[in-house]
Amino acid sequence: LAPAGGGDAVCLTPESAWPDGQYRFADARLTPDGRHLVCVREDHSPTADAKPSAVLNEVVSVALDGSGAMTVLATGADFYAAPRLSPDGRTLAYITWEHPSMPWDATTLRVRPLGPLATAEGAGEDETAASTVGHARVAGADAEGCMSDGDISVQQPAFSPSGALYFISDESGFWNLYRAPPDGGYASAVNVLPRPTDFGGGSPGWQFGQQGFAFLQDGRVVATYVDRGSGQSRLVLLDDVAAPTPSEFGSEEGLPFFFGSLVESSDDGALYMLGGSPQRASGVYRWSGLLPGGGGAAEMIACSSSSEIDESLVSVPRPVEFPAPMGTSYGYYYPPRNDAFTSDEAAPPLLVKAHGGPTAATSTAFNPAIQFWTSRGFAVLDVDYGGSMGYGRDYRRRLRGNWGVCDIDDVCAGAQHLVAEGLADPKRLAIDGGSAGGYTTLGALAFKDIFTAGCSLYGVADLGCLAGDTHKFESRYLDGLVGKYPEDKQLYDERAPINAVDSLSCPVLLLQGDEDKIVPPNQAELMHAALLKKGLPCALKMYQGEQHGFRKAENIEDALNSELFFFSRVFGIEPTPDAAPFDIDNMPA
């Protein structure tokens, strides 16, 4: 803790009180009296080497006096998140869930009264009161840990200045905003924004501290969502009452194309937010549109990039819907754009991108890795395949038991849809993806015959390897995506692209880090050997010192240029000067 007036920082959990490395802390909030932090704690054992299954998660308070004094406030569940305090500090709300669920599957919101918290001067309340099963349930799954159609995902609790408890829940089929009254009547929570829209920000549940709504000093509430018809963010303003009449604002009122992480200024009441557009790098914006006499365009006060972007090179995405085996699916189509060039081709080559996660989503934020392609004559389809967030609970659940089926069907259906619309050349269809997206890429190439080339970046080739030991949060993720392991090992083997190399029939580029612990390099090496044996054009580039996801600027640049060179050679396109030449196996120079 660093004193506000300056001076030396104070270690709140000194080695004199606790073994170094035993605890990890996250998602902290200051108590109203300023004497404690309330946060999530992970206990990795006194020797800091606990296996994932033995890691203990709890909600605790930590004294700010440097004594290391802690009080356990909630314990007994597999996971905890978002501990939040009422304005008077007398009530704690938090989210909890059990294996094998993930936070977007089945969670529960609970509350409990708070007693004394430990300090250097004295112990806190009796920790027998910390058992989660004794805390009042406000909303969410009745039977935590199950993954049935009755599951409810509740996230992002927060108390308003009046003491009302707000949270998002997908009980309606979408992550809507709910309000429990400030008199402690938590069982009477009501949906204050009932609509077929997911609130909660981008990909809720993956990180601590995500919040898709905020409170203004006058007690009103602001929330954000993405309008799927335009791909733009919208802001909703409502009073802190059970039946509010919301007002909406968007780009026509001066807000950025997309935005989130709202914070009101304590000085002048302006709203600050993270935002951006397809044409401009993300940054911090200030918007005065809710102030009396305020308005006009939001002002960017800090940008994530100092580079000037030539808008004549920027492709603006448009949302697309297309038929797929499990119903309508979604994505964003980026047409080729470079005003310095023209083409008389009937349709451009297409690169389909599969996002990671896999329970995540793409966005319309400025993405240089997409503009790289569109400025060089490629169209891009960024697919939100079934299982992606932002389209409601049923769409998200399409991936349950169907990873390696639904996602692959959807990327193929998206490519075929654009071909039918005359927006892509059927003879030049490429696909790429990293990590989970790399698995979808390899699966689409191994199990389907739609794409004519592909690139896997540290992609998962063997699902069984993912089902082994990993960090606690994702250690049971595949139970819901595929099945239990090893009970369903046959299913894992059937969906592993590494076991279907004989069915590969098009050129493949493999980009891999040599220190990857998630997807071992030997998976890429085995895939490469099989492609060589079949006589297919292929290449494996192994990046030294890289792990799961490239981090060195020179390797990120080389990977893009190598992929461009590979697709250019395969499709018979004259490589641009920045393409990185290298030897492609089984292809004449």
C-alpha positions as CSV (number, residue, x, y, z in Angstrom):
1,L,0.0,0.0,0.0
2,A,1.5,3.4,-1.0
3,P,0.4,6.3,1.2
4,A,-1.5,9.0,-0.6
5,G,0.8,11.7,0.8
6,G,4.0,10.0,-0.2
7,G,6.4,7.8,1.7
8,D,7.4,4.2,1.6
9,A,4.9,1.5,0.5
10,V,3.7,-0.9,3.1
11,C,3.6,-4.6,2.5
12,L,0.1,-5.7,3.6
13,T,1.0,-9.5,3.8
14,P,4.6,-9.5,5.1
15,E,6.7,-12.7,5.2
16,S,6.8,-12.3,9.0
17,A,3.1,-13.2,8.9
18,W,2.7,-15.5,6.0
19,P,5.1,-17.6,3.9
20,D,6.1,-15.9,0.7
21,G,4.2,-17.2,-2.3
22,Q,1.4,-18.9,-0.4
23,Y,-1.3,-16.4,-1.3
24,R,-2.4,-14.6,-4.4
25,F,-4.9,-11.8,-4.2
26,A,-7.3,-10.2,-6.7
27,D,-10.5,-8.1,-7.2
28,A,-10.0,-6.0,-4.1
29,R,-12.3,-3.3,-2.7
30,L,-11.7,-0.8,0.2
31,T,-14.0,-1.0,3.1
32,P,-16.0,2.2,3.8
33,D,-13.9,2.9,7.0
34,G,-10.7,2.7,5.0
35,R,-9.1,0.1,7.3
36,H,-9.3,-3.1,5.2
37,L,-9.4,-4.5,1.7
38,V,-11.9,-7.2,0.9
39,C,-10.7,-9.4,-2.0
40,V,-10.5,-12.9,-3.5
41,R,-7.6,-15.0,-2.1
42,E,-6.0,-18.1,-3.6
43,D,-4.1,-20.3,-1.2
44,H,-1.3,-22.2,-3.0
45,S,-0.1,-23.9,0.2
46,P,2.8,-22.7,2.5
47,T,5.3,-24.1,0.0
48,A,3.5,-22.4,-3.0
49,D,3.4,-25.6,-5.0
50,A,-0.2,-26.8,-4.6
51,K,-1.6,-28.7,-7.6
52,P,-4.6,-26.9,-9.3
53,S,-7.1,-29.3,-7.6
54,A,-5.7,-28.4,-4.2
55,V,-5.7,-24.6,-4.6
56,L,-8.1,-23.0,-2.1
57,N,-10.2,-20.0,-3.1
58,E,-11.8,-17.7,-0.5
59,V,-13.0,-14.2,0.1
60,V,-11.0,-12.5,2.8
61,S,-10.3,-9.1,4.4
62,V,-6.8,-7.8,4.7
63,A,-5.9,-5.2,7.3
64,L,-4.2,-2.1,5.9
65,D,-2.0,-1.7,9.0
66,G,0.8,-4.0,7.6
67,S,0.2,-6.7,10.2
68,G,-0.9,-9.3,7.6
69,A,-4.1,-9.8,9.6
70,M,-6.8,-11.5,7.6
71,T,-10.4,-12.7,8.2
72,V,-11.9,-15.3,6.0
73,L,-15.4,-14.1,4.9
74,A,-16.5,-16.7,2.5
75,T,-15.2,-20.3,2.0
76,G,-16.3,-23.7,1.0
77,A,-16.9,-23.3,-2.8
78,D,-14.5,-23.9,-5.7
79,F,-14.5,-20.3,-6.9
80,Y,-15.3,-16.8,-5.8
81,A,-15.4,-13.5,-7.6
82,A,-16.6,-9.9,-7.3
83,P,-16.8,-9.4,-3.5
84,R,-18.6,-6.1,-3.1
85,L,-19.6,-4.1,0.0
86,S,-22.8,-2.1,0.7
87,P,-22.3,1.6,1.3
88,D,-22.5,1.2,5.0
89,G,-20.0,-1.7,5.0
90,R,-22.4,-4.0,6.8
91,T,-23.2,-6.3,4.0
92,L,-21.0,-8.3,1.6
93,A,-22.2,-9.6,-1.8
94,Y,-20.1,-12.1,-3.9
95,I,-20.3,-14.5,-6.7
96,T,-19.5,-18.2,-6.3
97,W,-19.5,-21.3,-8.5
98,E,-18.4,-25.0,-8.5
99,H,-16.6,-27.3,-10.8
100,P,-17.3,-28.2,-13.6
101,S,-19.1,-25.0,-14.4
102,M,-17.5,-21.9,-15.7
103,P,-18.8,-18.5,-14.6
104,W,-20.9,-18.1,-17.8
105,D,-22.6,-21.5,-17.0
106,A,-23.9,-21.6,-13.5
107,T,-23.1,-19.2,-10.6
108,T,-24.8,-18.0,-7.5
109,L,-25.0,-14.5,-6.0
110,R,-24.9,-14.6,-2.2
111,V,-24.9,-12.0,0.6
112,R,-23.9,-12.1,4.3
113,P,-23.7,-9.6,7.1
114,L,-20.2,-8.5,8.2
115,G,-18.9,-8.6,11.7
116,P,-15.5,-7.3,13.1
117,L,-12.5,-7.7,10.8
118,A,-9.1,-8.7,12.0
119,T,-6.3,-6.1,12.6
120,A,-3.0,-5.9,14.5
121,E,-5.0,-5.0,17.6
122,G,-7.4,-8.0,17.6
123,A,-8.9,-11.0,15.8
124,G,-11.9,-10.7,13.6
125,E,-15.2,-12.4,13.7
126,D,-15.6,-16.2,14.3
127,E,-14.7,-17.7,10.9
128,T,-17.4,-20.4,11.3
129,A,-19.6,-17.6,9.9
130,A,-17.7,-17.8,6.6
131,S,-19.2,-21.0,5.3
132,T,-20.9,-20.1,2.0
133,V,-23.7,-22.6,2.5
134,G,-24.9,-20.4,5.4
135,H,-25.1,-17.2,3.3
136,A,-28.3,-16.0,1.8
137,R,-28.8,-16.8,-1.9
138,V,-30.0,-13.8,-3.9
139,A,-30.0,-15.2,-7.5
140,G,-28.4,-17.8,-9.7
141,A,-28.1,-21.6,-9.8
142,D,-29.9,-23.6,-7.1
143,A,-27.5,-26.6,-7.5
144,E,-24.1,-25.1,-8.2
145,G,-21.9,-27.4,-10.2
146,C,-24.6,-28.8,-12.4
147,M,-24.7,-28.0,-16.1
148,S,-28.3,-28.5,-17.0
149,D,-30.6,-26.2,-19.0
150,G,-31.8,-24.8,-15.6
151,D,-28.4,-23.2,-15.0
152,I,-28.3,-19.5,-14.4
153,S,-25.2,-17.3,-14.7
154,V,-25.1,-14.3,-12.4
155,Q,-22.2,-11.8,-12.5
156,Q,-21.0,-8.3,-11.6
157,P,-22.8,-7.5,-8.3
158,A,-22.5,-3.9,-7.2
159,F,-24.3,-1.7,-4.6
160,S,-25.8,1.6,-5.7
161,P,-25.3,4.7,-3.5
162,S,-28.8,4.0,-2.1
163,G,-27.8,0.5,-1.0
164,A,-29.7,-1.3,-3.8
165,L,-27.9,-4.4,-5.1
166,Y,-27.5,-4.6,-8.9
167,F,-26.2,-7.6,-10.9
168,I,-26.5,-9.1,-14.3
169,S,-28.2,-12.5,-14.8
170,D,-29.1,-14.6,-17.8
171,E,-32.3,-15.9,-16.2
172,S,-34.3,-14.2,-19.0
173,G,-32.1,-15.8,-21.6
174,F,-29.9,-12.8,-21.9
175,W,-27.5,-11.1,-19.4
176,N,-30.0,-8.4,-18.2
177,L,-29.6,-5.9,-15.4
178,Y,-31.4,-6.7,-12.1
179,R,-32.0,-4.7,-9.0
180,A,-32.7,-5.8,-5.4
181,P,-34.1,-3.1,-3.2
182,P,-32.0,-1.4,-0.5
183,D,-34.2,-2.6,2.4
184,G,-32.5,-6.0,2.3
185,G,-35.3,-7.6,0.3
186,Y,-32.9,-9.4,-1.9
187,A,-35.3,-12.2,-2.9
188,S,-37.5,-9.5,-4.6
189,A,-34.9,-8.6,-7.2
190,V,-36.4,-7.4,-10.5
191,N,-35.2,-7.1,-14.1
192,V,-34.9,-3.4,-14.8
193,L,-33.7,-3.8,-18.4
194,P,-35.7,-6.7,-19.8
195,R,-34.7,-7.0,-23.4
196,P,-33.0,-9.5,-25.8
197,T,-29.6,-8.0,-25.2
198,D,-26.5,-9.0,-23.3
199,F,-25.2,-6.4,-20.8
200,G,-22.0,-6.9,-18.9
201,G,-19.4,-5.8,-21.4
202,G,-17.1,-8.0,-23.5
203,S,-16.9,-11.7,-22.6
204,P,-18.0,-11.5,-18.9
205,G,-16.4,-14.0,-16.6
206,W,-13.0,-14.3,-18.0
207,Q,-11.4,-11.6,-15.8
208,F,-11.8,-10.1,-12.4
209,G,-13.2,-6.6,-12.2
210,Q,-15.3,-6.6,-15.3
211,Q,-18.3,-4.3,-14.9
212,G,-20.8,-3.4,-17.7
213,F,-22.6,-0.8,-15.6
214,A,-21.8,2.0,-13.2
215,F,-23.4,4.5,-10.8
216,L,-23.5,8.2,-11.1
217,Q,-23.1,10.5,-8.1
218,D,-26.8,11.5,-8.3
219,G,-27.8,7.8,-7.9
220,R,-28.6,7.1,-11.6
221,V,-27.3,4.0,-13.4
222,V,-25.5,3.8,-16.7
223,A,-25.1,0.5,-18.6
224,T,-23.6,-0.5,-22.0
225,Y,-24.5,-3.1,-24.6
226,V,-23.6,-3.8,-28.2
227,D,-26.3,-3.3,-30.9
228,R,-25.8,-6.3,-33.0
229,G,-27.5,-4.7,-36.0
230,S,-24.7,-2.1,-36.3
231,G,-21.9,-3.4,-34.1
232,Q,-21.9,-0.2,-32.1
233,S,-22.0,0.3,-28.4
234,R,-25.0,1.9,-26.8
235,L,-25.4,3.6,-23.4
236,V,-28.5,3.2,-21.3
237,L,-29.3,5.7,-18.5
238,L,-31.9,4.8,-15.8
239,D,-33.0,5.9,-12.4
240,D,-32.3,3.8,-9.3
241,V,-35.9,2.5,-9.0
242,A,-37.6,-0.8,-9.5
243,A,-39.4,0.3,-12.8
244,P,-37.2,2.9,-14.5
245,T,-37.8,4.6,-17.8
246,P,-34.4,4.2,-19.6
247,S,-32.9,6.7,-22.0
248,E,-30.4,5.6,-24.7
249,F,-27.4,7.3,-26.3
250,G,-25.0,6.3,-29.0
251,S,-22.7,7.7,-31.7
252,E,-25.3,10.2,-32.8
253,E,-24.9,11.8,-29.4
254,G,-21.1,11.9,-29.7
255,L,-20.2,8.6,-28.1
256,P,-17.4,6.5,-29.6
257,F,-18.3,3.6,-32.0
258,F,-17.6,1.2,-29.1
259,F,-17.0,1.9,-25.5
260,G,-17.1,0.4,-22.0
261,S,-15.6,0.6,-18.5
262,L,-17.6,3.7,-17.5
263,V,-16.4,6.0,-14.7
264,E,-17.9,9.3,-13.6
265,S,-15.6,12.2,-12.8
266,S,-15.9,13.3,-9.2
267,D,-14.9,16.8,-10.3
268,D,-17.3,17.8,-13.0
269,G,-19.6,14.8,-13.5
270,A,-18.3,13.9,-17.0
271,L,-18.2,10.3,-18.0
272,Y,-14.8,8.7,-18.7
273,M,-14.6,5.5,-20.7
274,L,-12.4,3.2,-22.8
275,G,-13.5,3.4,-26.4
276,G,-12.5,3.5,-30.0
277,S,-13.7,2.6,-33.5
278,P,-12.8,0.4,-36.5
279,Q,-10.8,3.3,-37.9
280,R,-9.0,4.4,-34.7
281,A,-6.9,2.7,-32.0
282,S,-8.6,2.4,-28.6
283,G,-8.1,5.0,-25.9
284,V,-9.6,6.9,-22.9
285,Y,-12.5,9.2,-23.8
286,R,-14.3,12.0,-21.9
287,W,-18.0,12.6,-22.7
288,S,-20.1,15.4,-21.2
289,G,-23.4,14.4,-22.9
290,L,-25.2,13.8,-19.6
291,L,-24.3,17.2,-18.1
292,P,-26.7,20.1,-18.3
293,G,-25.8,22.0,-21.5
294,G,-23.3,19.3,-22.3
295,G,-22.9,17.4,-25.5
296,G,-20.8,17.1,-28.6
297,A,-18.3,14.4,-29.6
298,A,-16.5,12.5,-26.9
299,E,-12.9,13.8,-26.5
300,M,-10.0,11.3,-26.7
301,I,-7.6,12.2,-23.9
302,A,-5.2,9.3,-24.2
303,C,-4.6,6.8,-27.1
304,S,-3.2,3.3,-27.0
305,S,-1.1,4.1,-30.1
306,S,0.9,7.0,-31.3
307,S,0.7,5.8,-35.0
308,E,-1.4,7.9,-37.4
309,I,-3.8,5.7,-39.3
310,D,-4.6,6.5,-43.0
311,E,-8.3,6.0,-43.2
312,S,-8.0,5.3,-47.0
313,L,-6.5,1.9,-45.9
314,V,-9.1,1.1,-43.2
315,S,-11.9,-1.4,-43.9
316,V,-15.0,-0.8,-41.8
317,P,-16.8,-4.0,-40.8
318,R,-20.4,-4.7,-41.2
319,P,-22.4,-7.3,-39.2
320,V,-23.4,-10.4,-41.1
321,E,-25.9,-13.2,-40.4
322,F,-25.8,-16.5,-42.1
323,P,-27.5,-19.9,-41.9
324,A,-25.6,-22.7,-40.2
325,P,-26.5,-26.2,-39.0
326,M,-27.6,-25.2,-35.5
327,G,-29.4,-22.0,-36.7
328,T,-28.4,-18.5,-37.6
329,S,-24.8,-17.5,-36.8
330,Y,-23.0,-14.2,-36.8
331,G,-19.8,-12.4,-37.7
332,Y,-18.3,-9.2,-39.1
333,Y,-17.3,-8.9,-42.8
334,Y,-14.4,-6.6,-43.7
335,P,-14.2,-5.9,-47.5
336,P,-10.8,-5.2,-49.1
337,R,-9.8,-1.6,-48.8
338,N,-6.8,0.3,-50.2
339,D,-7.7,3.4,-52.2
340,A,-4.3,3.3,-54.0
341,F,-5.3,0.1,-55.8
342,T,-8.2,-1.3,-57.9
343,S,-9.1,-4.8,-59.0
344,D,-11.1,-6.2,-61.8
345,E,-11.6,-9.6,-60.1
346,A,-15.1,-10.9,-59.6
347,A,-14.5,-11.6,-55.9
348,P,-11.5,-11.3,-53.6
349,P,-9.7,-14.0,-51.6
350,L,-11.2,-14.5,-48.2
351,L,-9.6,-15.0,-44.8
352,V,-11.9,-16.4,-42.1
353,K,-10.8,-15.8,-38.6
354,A,-11.8,-18.0,-35.6
355,H,-11.4,-16.3,-32.2
356,G,-10.0,-17.9,-29.2
357,G,-11.7,-18.8,-25.9
358,P,-13.6,-20.5,-27.3
359,T,-16.4,-19.0,-25.1
360,A,-15.6,-15.5,-26.0
361,A,-16.3,-13.0,-28.8
362,T,-14.8,-10.9,-31.5
363,S,-15.3,-7.1,-31.6
364,T,-15.4,-4.1,-33.9
365,A,-12.4,-2.5,-32.2
366,F,-9.6,-1.3,-34.6
367,N,-7.5,-4.4,-35.2
368,P,-4.3,-3.9,-37.2
369,A,-4.1,-7.7,-37.7
370,I,-7.3,-7.5,-39.7
371,Q,-6.5,-4.3,-41.5
372,F,-3.2,-5.8,-42.5
373,W,-5.2,-8.2,-44.7
374,T,-7.9,-6.0,-46.1
375,S,-5.3,-3.3,-47.2
376,R,-3.6,-6.1,-49.2
377,G,-6.6,-7.2,-51.2
378,F,-8.1,-9.9,-48.9
379,A,-11.6,-9.8,-47.5
380,V,-11.9,-11.0,-43.9
381,L,-14.8,-12.7,-42.0
382,D,-14.4,-12.5,-38.3
383,V,-16.8,-15.2,-37.0
384,D,-18.7,-15.3,-33.7
385,Y,-19.5,-19.0,-34.1
386,G,-22.1,-20.7,-31.9
387,G,-20.9,-20.6,-28.3
388,S,-19.7,-17.0,-28.6
389,M,-20.8,-14.4,-26.0
390,G,-23.1,-11.4,-26.8
391,Y,-26.0,-13.2,-28.4
392,G,-27.8,-14.6,-25.4
393,R,-27.7,-17.8,-23.4
394,D,-29.1,-20.2,-26.0
395,Y,-26.5,-19.1,-28.5
396,R,-23.7,-19.4,-25.9
397,R,-24.8,-22.9,-25.0
398,R,-24.6,-24.2,-28.6
399,L,-21.0,-25.1,-27.8
400,R,-21.9,-27.3,-24.8
401,G,-20.6,-30.7,-25.8
402,N,-20.1,-29.4,-29.3
403,W,-16.6,-27.9,-29.4
404,G,-15.1,-29.2,-32.6
405,V,-18.5,-29.5,-34.2
406,C,-20.5,-26.2,-33.9
407,D,-17.6,-23.9,-34.3
408,I,-16.2,-25.8,-37.3
409,D,-19.7,-25.9,-38.9
410,D,-20.1,-22.1,-38.4
411,V,-16.7,-21.0,-39.9
412,C,-17.4,-23.2,-42.9
413,A,-21.0,-21.9,-43.2
414,G,-19.8,-18.3,-43.0
415,A,-17.3,-18.8,-45.9
416,Q,-20.0,-20.5,-48.0
417,H,-22.4,-17.7,-47.3
418,L,-20.0,-15.0,-48.6
419,V,-19.2,-17.1,-51.7
420,A,-23.0,-17.3,-52.4
421,E,-23.2,-13.5,-52.0
422,G,-20.4,-12.9,-54.5
423,L,-18.2,-11.5,-51.7
424,A,-15.5,-14.2,-51.8
425,D,-13.7,-16.3,-54.3
426,P,-14.5,-20.0,-53.7
427,K,-11.1,-21.1,-55.0
428,R,-9.2,-18.8,-52.5
429,L,-10.7,-19.4,-49.1
430,A,-8.3,-19.4,-46.2
431,I,-8.8,-19.7,-42.5
432,D,-6.6,-18.9,-39.5
433,G,-6.8,-18.8,-35.7
434,G,-4.7,-19.0,-32.6
435,S,-5.0,-21.4,-29.5
436,A,-8.7,-22.4,-29.4
437,G,-9.2,-20.7,-32.7
438,G,-6.2,-22.7,-34.0
439,Y,-8.1,-25.8,-33.0
440,T,-11.1,-24.7,-35.0
441,T,-8.8,-23.9,-37.9
442,L,-7.1,-27.3,-37.8
443,G,-10.5,-29.0,-37.4
444,A,-12.0,-27.2,-40.3
445,L,-9.1,-28.2,-42.5
446,A,-9.1,-31.8,-41.3
447,F,-12.8,-32.6,-41.1
448,K,-14.3,-30.4,-43.9
449,D,-13.5,-29.6,-47.5
450,I,-14.3,-25.9,-47.7
451,F,-11.1,-24.1,-47.3
452,T,-8.2,-24.1,-49.8
453,A,-5.5,-23.1,-47.3
454,G,-5.1,-22.5,-43.6
455,C,-2.7,-21.2,-40.9
456,S,-2.7,-22.5,-37.3
457,L,-1.0,-20.3,-34.7
458,Y,-0.1,-22.4,-31.7
459,G,-3.4,-24.3,-32.3
460,V,-4.7,-27.2,-30.3
461,A,-4.2,-30.4,-32.3
462,D,-4.7,-32.9,-29.5
463,L,-7.7,-32.2,-27.1
464,G,-6.5,-34.9,-24.7
465,C,-3.4,-32.7,-23.8
466,L,-5.7,-29.9,-22.7
467,A,-7.6,-32.2,-20.4
468,G,-4.5,-32.8,-18.3
469,D,-3.2,-30.6,-15.5
470,T,-3.7,-26.8,-16.1
471,H,-4.5,-23.9,-13.9
472,K,-7.6,-24.3,-11.6
473,F,-9.9,-21.9,-13.4
474,E,-9.9,-23.9,-16.7
475,S,-9.1,-27.3,-15.3
476,R,-12.7,-28.6,-15.9
477,Y,-13.6,-26.3,-18.8
478,L,-13.6,-29.2,-21.3
479,D,-16.2,-31.1,-19.3
480,G,-18.8,-28.8,-20.7
481,L,-17.2,-28.3,-24.2
482,V,-16.5,-31.9,-25.0
483,G,-17.1,-34.3,-22.1
484,K,-15.5,-35.8,-19.0
485,Y,-12.0,-37.0,-19.3
486,P,-10.9,-39.8,-19.4
487,E,-14.4,-41.3,-19.4
488,D,-15.1,-39.7,-22.8
489,K,-11.6,-40.2,-24.2
490,Q,-13.0,-41.7,-27.4
491,L,-14.8,-38.4,-28.2
492,Y,-11.6,-36.4,-27.5
493,D,-9.7,-38.7,-29.9
494,E,-12.4,-38.4,-32.6
495,R,-12.3,-34.6,-32.5
496,A,-8.5,-34.3,-32.4
497,P,-7.2,-32.9,-35.7
498,I,-3.9,-34.7,-35.0
499,N,-5.7,-38.0,-35.4
500,A,-7.2,-37.0,-38.7
501,V,-4.2,-35.8,-40.7
502,D,-5.0,-38.4,-43.4
503,S,-8.0,-36.3,-44.3
504,L,-6.1,-33.1,-44.8
505,S,-6.1,-32.0,-48.4
506,C,-4.9,-28.4,-48.7
507,P,-1.8,-26.4,-47.8
508,V,-1.2,-25.6,-44.2
509,L,1.1,-23.2,-42.4
510,L,2.0,-23.9,-38.8
511,L,3.3,-21.2,-36.5
512,Q,4.5,-22.3,-33.1
513,G,6.5,-21.1,-30.0
514,D,9.2,-23.5,-28.9
515,E,8.4,-22.9,-25.2
516,D,4.7,-23.4,-25.4
517,K,3.4,-25.4,-22.4
518,I,-0.2,-25.3,-23.3
519,V,0.2,-26.7,-26.8
520,P,3.5,-28.6,-26.9
521,P,5.6,-28.0,-30.0
522,N,5.6,-31.7,-30.8
523,Q,1.9,-31.4,-31.8
524,A,2.9,-28.9,-34.6
525,E,5.8,-31.1,-35.5
526,L,3.6,-34.2,-35.9
527,M,1.1,-32.2,-38.0
528,H,4.0,-31.0,-40.2
529,A,5.4,-34.5,-40.6
530,A,2.0,-35.8,-41.7
531,L,1.6,-33.0,-44.2
532,L,5.1,-33.7,-45.6
533,K,4.2,-37.4,-46.0
534,K,1.1,-36.5,-47.9
535,G,2.9,-34.3,-50.3
536,L,0.9,-31.2,-49.4
537,P,2.4,-27.7,-49.5
538,C,3.2,-26.9,-45.9
539,A,5.6,-25.2,-43.6
540,L,6.4,-25.1,-39.9
541,K,8.0,-22.0,-38.4
542,M,9.2,-22.4,-34.8
543,Y,9.7,-19.2,-32.9
544,Q,12.5,-19.3,-30.3
545,G,11.6,-18.1,-26.8
546,E,7.9,-17.8,-27.6
547,Q,5.2,-19.5,-25.5
548,H,1.4,-19.8,-26.0
549,G,0.8,-16.5,-27.9
550,F,3.5,-14.5,-29.5
551,R,4.8,-11.6,-27.5
552,K,7.9,-10.3,-29.2
553,A,7.2,-7.6,-31.8
554,E,9.5,-9.0,-34.3
555,N,7.9,-12.4,-34.2
556,I,4.4,-11.0,-34.4
557,E,5.4,-9.1,-37.5
558,D,7.2,-12.0,-39.0
559,A,4.2,-14.3,-38.4
560,L,1.8,-11.9,-40.3
561,N,4.2,-11.5,-43.2
562,S,4.9,-15.2,-43.3
563,E,1.2,-16.0,-43.4
564,L,0.8,-13.4,-46.2
565,F,3.6,-14.9,-48.2
566,F,2.2,-18.4,-47.7
567,F,-1.3,-17.6,-48.9
568,S,0.0,-15.5,-51.8
569,R,2.1,-18.4,-53.1
570,V,-0.8,-20.9,-52.7
571,F,-3.3,-18.6,-54.3
572,G,-1.0,-17.5,-57.1
573,I,-0.9,-13.9,-56.0
574,E,2.2,-11.8,-56.5
575,P,3.5,-11.3,-52.9
576,T,3.7,-7.7,-51.6
577,P,7.2,-6.4,-50.8
578,D,6.6,-6.8,-47.1
579,A,5.8,-10.5,-47.3
580,A,8.5,-12.6,-45.7
581,P,9.8,-15.2,-48.2
582,F,10.7,-18.6,-46.8
583,D,10.8,-22.2,-48.1
584,I,7.5,-23.9,-48.5
585,D,7.8,-27.7,-48.4
586,N,6.3,-29.6,-51.3
587,M,6.0,-26.5,-53.4
588,P,8.4,-25.6,-56.2
589,A,10.2,-22.3,-55.7
